Each structure stands twice: as C-alpha cells, then as structure tokens.
Amino acid sequence: MNFAKELERVALIVERRLETLLASSAGTPTSLDEAMRYAVLGGGKRIRPFLLIESGRLFDVDERHSLDAACALECVHCYSLVHDDLPAMDDDDVRRGRPALHIAYDEATAILAGDALLTLAFEILSSPATHEDPGIRAELVFNLAKSAGWRGMALGQAIDLDAERQDLHEEGVARMQALKTGALFCFACEAGAILGRAKASDREKLRAYAMALGQAFQLADDLLDAQGDAEAIGKAVAKDADQGKATLVGLLGVEGAKARLAALVAEAENALAPFGPKASTLIETARFIAERRI
C-alpha cells in the first residue's frame, strides 16, 4: 500500500461525507452555514479521522461504519482551529493557505461557527446512523466530551495561553501538548477500538500509541514553526518565539527536539508491536507525522 495515496483516499471520503453532513437544512444557506463549511471543507490532511478509521480497521471495522464518528471528530478539530485563530487566542490571520475564518467573515461569526461545529459533532455521534448500538454511541459521546473539554483539549489551550505569561518547564510543556493536541489523537484511536468492541488491554495499547503520536505531532509542528516556510505550510511561522510561547523546541533546541521526536516515534511503534502487520498503516502514520514538511 502506498501510504500517501491511502491518506489522500481517506481524506477524500471524509471530505465527501462532511459535505453531506454540512448541507444546509434551510432552503437558502445562512451565513452560519457558509462559515461552517468554510472552516471544515477544502483543506487539511484529515489525520485524526484517518487515525480513527485505521484504528477501527485493527478490529475489522469497515470504514463505512467508522466514517461518521471520524467526521464528528474532524468537526471538533476544525472548531478548535477556528477558535484558536481568534485575536483573543493565538491571533492568526491565515489558516490552510487562506484567510482565517474571523478574517473571511468576522469574529462573531467565527465564534458561532465554532460553537455550532462542536455541537454538530455530538449530534453526529448520538445519531443511530453512526452506530446501531446506543451503548457504543454513548461511550463515543462520553469519550469525545472528555477529550475536548475542560480536562482535555480546552485545558491544554488554557495552559498554552498562560505559558505566554509564565515559564513552563519541560514536563509542563509536555503536559500542555498532551492535552491540547494529544487528547483528540487519543480519542481517535480509542474510538476505533470502541467501534470494534476491543478488549481493555488492546485499547490501552492504542492509547499509549496515541499519546506518543500526539506529542510527536505537536513537536513536528513546533519544528515547522521554527524552521518552516510560511507559504508551503499555509500559515504564519516563527510565531511561537515572537509570542514567547513555551515549546520543546525552545527548551531543547532544534537538534534536541529532533532527537525527542525520533524517540516518540519509536515509542508509538513499540506500543503497536503486539498487533503485528495489521498495525503497519498506523506505524506509517507516525513516521509521516515526524517527517512532514507542511
């Protein structure tokens, strides 16, 4: 299997399903409908949905039966990007090579679009179309709420904002990144296992993989911010240093960060070793994340 082509294929089916899920129920689309579609469609590698679908595949879940859960996760991810870009948060004007939502529309619309995408995610997860078993749907809703909320991604963003005003040590930065980025990675992998009715020990292996992968993703992102090209990446670079943000690149230096990144990829691979060849695509995902240039 060609990993890049498979990632592109899954991104396409996720995009098509998101288009359907985001179709306006009104006769004429509202500005909110349009803003939500702007935030979600036409960009991104769909790494989180890909992880969910591939994790489900470990337990013989057909991608057709994990697609809606994957789309719900992507709605949460896109909502977080919309809110992160706001002037009160990270204050970014560009996202995925085009104006951030609050620039293309306005701040109020961006806030509402983010709110609507977050709630849409739970509407999707709680729908019988996502899974016939209400117990499975309830567990998915519960896990996503924990991952996205005040003890997960939202807390990570709060710590990140606080870090601009106070110094974080290495452990503090790692914790912040595990929450801000890693929480949704953990949900992606655990959701696939939930859909596959996996045993607790297998879910724990996937969680260990996802925790290492989430840290690797953020570290690779920080390296891109420090060394990358803004035009290629599709957003501003060197903002972390300019804003005094705490990152492992800043604490460890570029070479130290690269060494940590390699160690995290190895940790992710080791967590999946018990699954054998069935986990090869998830292992390729870890390597792709570490090596990406955009």
MOLINDA-V343096 format. One line per field, one symbol per residue. phi: phi as a letter, one per 20 degrees, with the letter a starting at -180 (. if undefined). psi: psi as a letter, one per 40 degrees, with the letter a starting at -180 (. if undefined). burial: + if it has 9 or more other C-alpha atoms within 8 Angstrom, else -. A space follows every 10 residues. Layout:
phi=???
psi=???
burial=???
This chain:
phi=.efgffffff gfffgfffgf feffeefdge ffgffffgfd enanelffgf fffffffgdm efffedffff ffffffgfgf fgffffgfde ldecblmbgg gfefdaffff ffffgfffff gffffefgff afefffffff fgfffffeef dcgffgffff ffffdbfdeg fffffgffef dffffffgff fffffelffg ffffffffgf ffffffffff ffffffcfdg fffnbfdmfg ffemfecfff ednfffffff ffffffffff fegfemffef ffffffffff efdc
psi=hhdddddddd dddddddddd dehheidhhi dddddddddd ifiiefdddd ddddddddff hiddeedddd dddddddddd ddddeidebe fhehhfeihi deddbidddd dddddddddd dddddehddd idhddddddd dddddddeae ebdddddddd ddeeeihhid dddddddddd dddddddddd dddddefiid dddddddddd dddddddddd ddddddeihd dddeiiiedd ddefihiddd deiddddddd dddddddddd deddeadded dddddddddd eie.
burial=-----+++-+ +--++-+++- -+-+----+- -+++++++++ +----+-+++ +++++++++- +-+-++++++ ++++++++++ -+++++--+- +++++++-++ +++-+++-++ ++++++++-+ ++-+++++-+ +--+-+++++ +-++-++++- +++++++-++ +-++---+-- --++++++++ ++++++++++ ++++++-+-- -++-++++++ ++++++++++ -+++++-+-+ --++++++-+ +---++++++ ++++-++--- ++-++-+++- ++------+- ++++-++-++ ----
